[in-house]
């Protein structure tokens, strides 16, 4: 009863060693008879002698090194080594090799190597023989079944749902105890679904063991089986051994590959220690090849948009030619150099307003009542124009009173002078002088009852048309005047930027009313005291003078000013606020 898997392993092992002339592998049958399942060379003259030595190793239950007295003399070898094959203290067969060299050290080295391979060879021999004894024929899924399986997976709404549907389908259709689906996420294997399982918890020992076994198969990009698994190249199966011992199952793990790269894995488990049949492993590999592209598409679709965009850019970069890459790299280097080395003008931007260069407040000269106003805000006035009139009826009466008093006292001191009464003359003369003083005071008040413009200008504040007849007190502000041809700009510079502002710096102003035209100005004064704005910012008022030329603005207009504060790199301009914040934060934290 031959085994193709064992035969391939024996041939590969013997062909790699120049000192090996031939070899055989025996299997212990159920009735206790050791039969040959593989030999190399096929049907060679050494097979009979090597079989005898292998049976002797089975009978003794220990490794043997024999001289060719027990084999044919013309076989071209000097020694024979043989080792029994065990699984859990049970001998399942033996392997023997013919050694060409007469050196005992060479024979001992080949024996030690064969002893190291004996456990995996025993497992593979047991699995291969179990499958042959059951007489299982290799199974395969048809093209129609492949399409149905792909459609079922693709029809799921998400990757976890697709993985669970696939695991349940495979476990039920092919009588597996458990089928698990794993997906590689950020370089690490994660169990996406377990057949007939509840909510997965990555902290569970079982789920962690399944993920480690899947990762082991994906790292080697090979199908791993335990127990069993004779390969021409020996594979690492430590995670499979631990998982089989923990769950008491035989398992087979197949990597899911797309474009030669592992993107996940399928794990098939069946209760008991009997290895999975070779047909089951071949079926698992075929299923993995069928569903791997669909699962990869699901994984890509479930990724966030920014991750897919990054992959698209990476793929586009990889598709570009060498010349295009050099141009892109060169452009990036030039852009970085310009960003850090090329100086540009640094502008300090801040809100600004237009005011008159001089502002005159016209106050009420005395207590009284408003009788008439002749101007409103926005009107132009000339020096000497009457702007506001106060009620003067009481002053006129007062004037008449004192005029009569002056006349009476003058008549009295004239009579006294005619009588030569010096005492009465002096008294009446003094009273007449007092009355004249009171009269002059009333006349001055009557003159001030009319508020006149002290200069040519524009009324910018004080609409009195709605308060005619209202009482006013001496010193109340009535109107505010400003010159029409001389303005100043007040720029509210933030305290974080005030250190960059200097006297005589130039700047530009864009008004909200004239966004398409800019006015040029020069900084004249920096107020040393900060004020708090309505939104809680600390600002310094920077006073600037408009340069000659351009359209003259109107008082009260607002806009945005930019003060030229030197030339710096774009990198410094963009990062200055962050750097200043870091400096202040580190300084406050530093002990």
C-alpha positions in Angstrom: 0.0 0.0 0.0 1.9 3.0 -1.3 1.6 6.6 -0.1 2.3 9.4 -2.6 3.0 12.0 0.1 5.5 9.7 2.0 7.1 8.8 -1.3 7.6 12.5 -2.3 9.1 13.2 1.1 11.5 10.3 1.0 12.7 11.1 -2.6 13.3 14.8 -1.7 15.2 13.8 1.5 17.4 11.3 -0.2 18.2 13.5 -3.2 19.4 16.3 -1.0 22.0 14.1 0.6 25.0 12.9 -1.5 25.9 10.3 1.1 22.5 8.5 0.9 22.3 5.6 -1.6 18.7 4.7 -0.9 15.9 4.5 1.6 12.6 2.9 2.6 9.7 3.8 4.9 7.5 1.1 6.5 4.1 1.4 8.0 2.8 -0.7 10.9 -0.5 -2.3 9.8 -3.4 -2.9 12.1 -2.4 -6.6 12.4 1.1 -5.7 13.5 2.8 -6.3 10.2 5.3 -3.6 8.9 4.7 -3.0 5.1 6.7 -0.8 2.8 4.9 2.4 1.7 7.7 4.2 0.0 11.2 3.4 -1.4 13.9 5.1 -3.3 15.1 4.4 -5.8 11.8 2.8 -6.9 12.0 -1.0 -6.9 15.8 -0.6 -6.4 18.1 -3.4 -5.3 18.4 -1.9 -1.8 14.7 -2.1 -1.0 14.7 -5.6 0.3 17.7 -5.2 2.6 16.6 -1.8 3.9 13.2 -3.2 4.6 14.7 -5.9 6.7 16.7 -3.4 8.7 13.6 -1.2 9.2 11.6 -4.1 10.5 14.4 -4.9 12.9 14.2 -1.3 14.2 10.4 -1.8 14.7 11.0 -5.0 16.6 13.7 -3.6 18.8 12.0 -0.2 19.2 15.2 1.8 18.9 17.5 3.4 16.3 20.0 1.1 14.5 23.3 1.5 12.7 24.4 -1.7 10.9 27.2 -2.7 8.6 26.3 -4.0 5.1 26.6 -7.6 6.2 22.8 -7.7 6.3 22.4 -6.1 2.8 23.7 -6.8 -0.6 27.4 -6.5 -1.1 27.2 -4.7 -4.5 24.8 -2.0 -3.4 27.5 0.7 -3.2 27.0 1.6 0.4 28.9 0.9 3.6 26.4 1.3 6.4 22.6 1.3 7.1 20.7 3.5 9.6 17.2 3.0 10.7 14.8 4.6 13.2 11.3 3.6 14.5 8.5 6.1 13.9 6.3 6.8 17.0 3.1 8.7 17.9 2.5 8.9 21.6 4.8 5.9 22.4 3.0 3.9 19.7 5.2 2.7 16.8 3.5 3.4 13.5 6.4 2.5 11.2 10.1 2.8 10.5 12.5 4.5 8.1 15.9 3.2 7.0 18.7 4.8 4.8 21.7 3.3 3.0 24.9 5.3 3.7 27.6 5.4 1.0 30.4 6.7 3.3 32.3 4.3 5.5 32.9 7.1 8.0 31.0 6.4 11.3 30.6 10.1 11.9 28.7 10.6 8.7 26.4 7.7 9.5 25.9 9.1 13.0 25.0 12.5 11.5 22.5 11.0 9.1 20.9 9.0 11.9 20.5 12.1 14.1 19.0 14.0 11.3 16.5 11.2 10.6 15.7 11.0 14.3 14.9 14.8 14.2 12.5 14.3 11.3 10.9 11.2 12.8 8.0 12.9 14.7 6.7 14.8 11.7 7.2 11.8 9.4 5.3 9.6 11.8 2.3 12.1 11.9 2.3 12.3 8.1 2.6 8.6 7.7 -0.4 8.1 10.1 -2.5 10.6 8.3 -1.7 9.3 4.9 -2.4 5.7 5.9 -5.7 6.6 7.6 -6.9 8.4 4.4 -5.8 5.4 2.3 -7.4 2.9 4.7 -10.7 4.8 4.5 -10.5 4.8 0.8 -11.5 8.4 0.4 -11.3 9.7 -3.1 -10.1 13.3 -3.8 -13.0 15.6 -3.8 -13.4 18.8 -5.8 -16.1 21.4 -6.1 -17.5 22.1 -9.5 -17.5 25.4 -11.3 -21.2 25.9 -10.5 -20.5 25.2 -6.8 -17.6 27.7 -6.9 -19.9 30.4 -8.4 -22.6 29.7 -5.8 -20.1 30.0 -3.0 -18.7 33.2 -4.3 -22.2 34.7 -4.8 -23.2 33.7 -1.3 -20.2 35.4 0.2 -20.5 38.5 -2.1 -24.2 38.9 -1.2 -23.4 39.6 2.5 -23.7 43.2 3.6 -20.3 43.4 5.4 -17.1 41.5 5.8 -18.0 40.0 9.2 -21.4 38.8 7.9 -19.7 37.3 4.8 -17.1 35.5 6.9 -19.7 34.1 9.3 -21.9 32.9 6.3 -18.8 31.2 4.8 -17.8 29.5 8.0 -21.3 28.1 8.7 -21.7 26.9 5.1 -18.4 25.0 5.1 -18.9 23.5 8.5 -22.3 22.2 7.5 -21.6 21.1 4.0 -18.3 19.2 4.7 -18.9 17.9 8.2 -16.2 19.9 10.0 -16.4 20.4 13.8 -15.4 24.0 13.4 -14.4 26.3 10.5 -12.8 29.7 11.2 -12.2 32.6 8.9 -9.3 35.0 9.6 -8.5 38.3 7.9 -5.1 40.2 8.1 -5.6 43.7 9.5 -2.6 46.0 9.8 -0.2 43.1 9.5 -1.9 41.0 12.3 -4.3 38.1 11.9 -7.7 38.6 13.3 -10.4 35.9 13.6 -13.4 37.4 11.7 -15.9 34.5 12.2 -16.2 31.0 13.7 -18.9 28.6 12.5 -21.9 28.3 14.8 -20.1 30.6 17.2 -21.4 33.4 19.4 -19.8 36.8 19.8 -16.0 36.6 19.3 -13.7 37.9 22.0 -10.1 38.3 21.0 -9.1 37.7 24.6 -10.4 34.2 24.7 -7.7 31.5 24.6 -9.4 29.5 21.9 -9.8 32.5 19.6 -6.3 33.6 20.3 -5.0 30.1 19.5 -6.9 30.0 16.2 -5.5 33.4 15.2 -1.9 32.2 16.0 -2.4 29.1 13.9 -3.7 31.1 11.0 -0.8 33.6 11.4 1.6 30.6 11.3 0.2 29.4 8.0 0.0 32.9 6.5 3.6 33.7 7.4 4.9 30.6 5.7 2.3 31.0 2.9 1.6 27.2 3.0 -1.1 24.8 4.0 -0.4 23.4 7.4 -1.9 20.2 8.8 -1.8 18.7 12.3 -1.3 15.9 12.9 0.3 14.8 9.7 1.7 17.1 7.1 4.7 15.5 5.5 6.3 18.2 3.3 9.3 18.2 1.1 10.3 21.4 3.1 9.7 21.1 6.8 7.3 23.6 8.2 6.9 25.2 11.6 3.7 24.1 13.3 4.1 25.1 17.0 0.8 27.1 17.1 -1.0 24.2 15.4 0.4 21.8 18.0 -0.8 24.0 20.9 -4.3 24.5 19.3 -4.8 20.8 18.7 -3.8 20.0 22.3 -6.1 22.7 23.7 -9.2 21.9 21.6 -8.6 18.1 21.0 -9.1 18.4 17.3 -7.2 17.6 14.1 -6.8 20.7 11.9 -5.8 22.0 8.6 -5.1 25.7 7.9 -5.0 27.2 4.4 -3.9 30.7 3.7 -6.1 33.0 1.6 -3.9 34.6 -1.0 -4.5 37.3 -3.6 -1.7 38.1 -6.1 0.7 35.8 -4.1 0.2 37.8 -0.9 -1.6 36.3 2.1 -4.7 38.3 3.1 -6.2 35.9 5.6 -6.6 32.2 6.3 -9.2 29.4 6.7 -9.0 26.9 9.5 -10.8 23.5 9.4 -11.1 21.3 12.5 -12.5 17.9 13.2 -12.8 16.1 16.6 -10.3 13.4 17.4 -6.6 12.8 16.8 -7.0 11.2 13.4 -5.4 13.4 10.8 -7.6 15.0 8.2 -7.5 13.1 4.9 -5.5 14.5 2.1 -8.7 14.9 0.1 -10.0 17.2 2.8 -6.8 19.3 2.7 -7.0 19.6 -1.1 -10.7 20.6 -0.8 -9.8 23.3 1.7 -7.1 24.7 -0.6 -9.6 24.8 -3.5 -12.2 26.5 -1.3 -9.6 29.1 -0.2 -8.6 29.8 -3.8 -12.3 30.3 -4.7 -13.3 32.7 -1.9 -10.1 34.6 -1.3 -10.7 37.3 -4.0 -14.3 37.9 -2.8 -13.2 38.3 0.8 -10.5 40.6 -0.2 -13.0 42.8 -2.1 -15.2 42.8 1.0 -12.3 43.8 3.1 -11.4 46.7 0.8 -15.0 47.8 0.7 -15.2 47.9 4.5 -12.1 50.1 4.8 -12.6 53.9 5.5 -12.5 56.2 2.5 -9.2 57.8 3.5 -7.5 54.4 3.6 -8.8 53.6 0.1 -7.6 57.0 -1.2 -4.2 56.4 0.2 -4.0 53.0 -1.5 -5.1 54.6 -4.8 -2.3 57.2 -4.5 0.2 54.5 -3.6 -0.8 52.3 -6.6 -0.7 55.3 -8.9 2.8 56.1 -7.6 4.0 52.5 -8.2 2.5 52.6 -11.8 4.5 55.7 -12.7 7.7 55.3 -14.6 11.1 56.0 -13.2 11.3 59.4 -14.9 8.0 60.5 -13.6 9.0 59.5 -10.1 12.2 61.5 -10.3 10.3 64.5 -11.5 7.8 64.2 -8.6 10.6 63.8 -6.1 12.5 66.7 -7.6 9.4 68.9 -7.5 8.8 67.9 -3.9 12.4 68.8 -3.0 12.1 72.2 -4.8 8.8 72.9 -3.1 10.3 72.1 0.3 13.3 74.3 -0.4 11.1 77.2 -1.5 8.9 76.7 1.6 11.9 77.0 4.0 14.4 79.2 2.1 12.5 81.6 -0.2 11.6 84.8 1.8 8.2 86.5 1.2 6.6 89.6 2.7 5.1 88.9 6.1 1.9 91.0 6.7 0.3 91.5 10.0 -3.4 91.5 9.4 -5.9 93.2 11.7 -9.3 95.0 11.7 -9.1 98.7 11.0 -11.4 101.8 11.0 -11.1 105.3 9.5 -11.4 108.3 11.7 -10.8 112.1 11.3 -7.3 113.2 12.2 -8.9 115.8 14.5 -12.3 115.6 16.2 -14.0 118.6 17.9 -16.8 118.1 20.4 -19.3 121.0 20.6 -20.8 121.1 24.1 -23.8 123.0 25.6 -22.4 126.4 26.8 -25.1 126.7 29.5 -28.2 125.2 31.0 -31.2 125.6 28.8 -33.5 124.1 26.2 -32.9 123.2 22.5 -34.8 125.5 20.2 -33.4 124.6 16.8 -30.7 122.5 15.1 -29.6 123.2 11.5 -27.4 120.2 10.8 -27.4 116.4 11.0 -24.6 113.8 10.9 -23.0 113.8 7.5 -23.6 117.5 6.7 -20.6 119.6 5.7 -20.2 122.9 7.6 -18.1 126.0 7.3 -16.3 127.9 10.0 -18.8 130.3 11.7 -22.0 128.6 10.6 -24.7 128.5 13.2 -25.3 124.8 14.0 -27.5 124.7 17.1 -29.7 127.4 18.8 -30.8 127.3 22.5 -33.9 128.9 23.8 -33.2 132.6 24.8 -36.6 134.0 26.1 -35.4 134.1 29.7 -32.1 135.7 28.7 -33.9 138.4 26.8 -36.1 139.2 29.9 -33.0 139.1 32.0 -31.3 141.6 29.6 -34.2 144.0 29.8 -34.2 143.8 33.6 -30.6 144.8 33.8 -30.9 147.4 31.2 -33.6 149.1 33.3 -31.5 148.7 36.4 -28.6 150.4 34.6 -30.8 153.3 33.6 -32.3 153.7 37.1 -29.0 153.8 38.8 -27.5 156.2 36.2 -30.4 158.6 36.8 -30.0 158.3 40.6 -26.2 159.1 40.6 -26.9 162.0 38.2 -29.4 163.6 40.7 -27.0 163.0 43.5 -24.3 164.7 41.6 -26.6 167.7 40.9 -27.3 167.9 44.7 -23.6 167.5 45.4 -24.5 164.5 47.6 -21.3 162.6 47.3 -22.5 159.6 49.4 -25.5 158.9 47.2 -23.5 159.5 44.1 -20.9 156.9 45.1 -23.6 154.4 46.0 -25.6 154.8 42.8 -22.6 154.8 40.7 -21.5 151.5 42.1 -24.9 150.0 41.6 -25.0 151.2 38.0 -21.6 149.5 37.4 -22.9 146.2 38.9 -26.0 146.4 36.7 -23.8 147.0 33.6 -21.7 143.9 34.5 -24.8 141.8 34.9 -26.0 143.1 31.6 -22.7 142.2 29.8 -23.0 138.7 31.3 -26.5 138.2 30.0 -25.4 139.5 26.6 -22.6 137.0 26.5 -25.0 134.2 27.4 -27.3 135.4 24.6 -24.3 135.2 22.2 -23.5 131.7 23.3 -27.0 130.5 22.8 -26.0 130.0 19.2 -23.5 127.1 18.7 -21.3 127.9 15.7 -18.8 125.7 13.8 -15.2 126.3 15.0 -13.8 125.0 11.7 -14.6 123.6 8.3 -15.6 120.0 8.5 -18.1 117.3 8.7 -20.7 116.5 11.3 -19.9 112.9 12.4 -22.0 112.6 15.5 -25.0 114.2 17.2 -28.5 114.0 15.6 -30.5 116.6 17.6 -33.6 116.7 15.3 -35.4 114.2 17.5 -34.9 116.1 20.8 -35.9 119.6 20.0 -37.2 121.3 23.1 -35.3 118.9 25.4 -33.4 120.4 28.3 -29.6 120.4 28.3 -27.0 121.0 30.9 -23.9 122.9 30.6 -21.1 120.6 29.2 -23.4 118.1 27.5 -22.0 117.0 24.1 -24.2 118.2 21.3 -22.2 117.6 18.0 -18.9 116.2 16.9 -17.0 117.6 14.0 -14.1 116.2 12.0 -12.2 117.6 9.0 -13.1 116.3 5.6 -9.7 116.0 4.0 -7.6 114.7 6.9 -8.1 111.2 8.2 -6.3 108.7 10.3 -6.5 104.9 10.4 -6.8 102.9 13.7 -5.5 99.3 13.3 -6.5 96.9 16.1 -3.4 94.7 16.2 -3.6 91.5 18.3 -1.2 91.3 21.2 0.4 88.2 19.6 1.5 90.3 16.6 2.3 93.6 18.2 6.0 92.7 18.6 6.3 92.7 14.8 4.9 96.2 14.3 7.3 99.2 14.1 7.0 102.9 13.4 7.2 104.0 9.8 6.2 100.6 8.5 4.0 100.7 5.4 0.7 99.0 5.0 -2.5 98.6 2.9 -6.1 99.0 3.8 -9.1 97.4 2.1 -12.4 98.9 3.1 -15.6 96.9 3.3 -17.3 99.6 1.2 -14.5 99.6 -1.4 -13.1 96.0 -1.5 -11.6 96.4 -4.9 -9.4 99.3 -4.0 -6.6 99.5 -1.4 -5.4 102.6 0.4 -1.7 102.9 1.4 -0.7 104.2 4.8 2.3 104.6 7.1 2.4 103.7 10.8 2.8 106.8 13.0 2.1 105.8 16.6 1.7 102.6 18.6 -0.5 102.9 21.7 1.4 101.4 24.6 -1.8 100.3 26.4 -3.9 97.3 25.4 -7.7 97.4 25.2 -10.1 94.5 25.4 -12.5 94.1 22.4 -16.1 92.8 22.6 -15.0 89.3 21.7 -12.4 89.2 24.5 -9.2 89.8 22.5 -6.4 92.0 23.8 -5.5 94.5 21.0 -3.3 97.6 20.7 -4.4 100.6 18.7 -1.9 101.4 16.0 -2.4 104.9 14.4 -1.5 105.3 10.8 -1.5 108.2 8.3 -3.0 107.8 4.8 -0.5 108.4 2.0 -1.2 110.8 -0.8 -3.2 109.5 -3.7 -6.2 107.2 -4.0 -9.8 107.8 -3.2 -10.4 109.6 0.1 -12.5 107.5 2.5 -15.3 108.7 4.7 -15.3 108.8 8.5 -16.4 105.6 10.2 -15.6 103.1 7.4 -14.2 99.7 8.5 -12.0 97.2 6.8 -8.9 95.0 7.0 -5.4 96.4 7.2 -2.1 94.6 6.5 1.1 96.0 7.9 4.3 94.9 6.1 6.4 93.5 9.0 9.5 92.1 7.2 10.4 89.2 5.0 10.4 85.6 6.2 10.1 82.1 4.9 6.7 80.6 4.2 7.4 77.9 6.8 8.1 80.4 9.5 5.0 82.4 8.6 2.8 79.3 8.7 4.3 77.8 11.9 4.9 81.0 14.0 1.7 80.8 16.0 2.3 77.1 16.8 5.9 77.8 17.7 5.0 80.7 20.0 2.3 78.6 21.7 4.8 75.8 22.3 7.4 78.1 23.7 4.9 79.6 26.1 3.5 76.2 27.1 6.9 74.7 27.7 8.0 77.7 29.7 4.9 77.5 31.9 5.5 73.8 32.5 9.2 74.1 33.1 10.1 74.1 36.8 
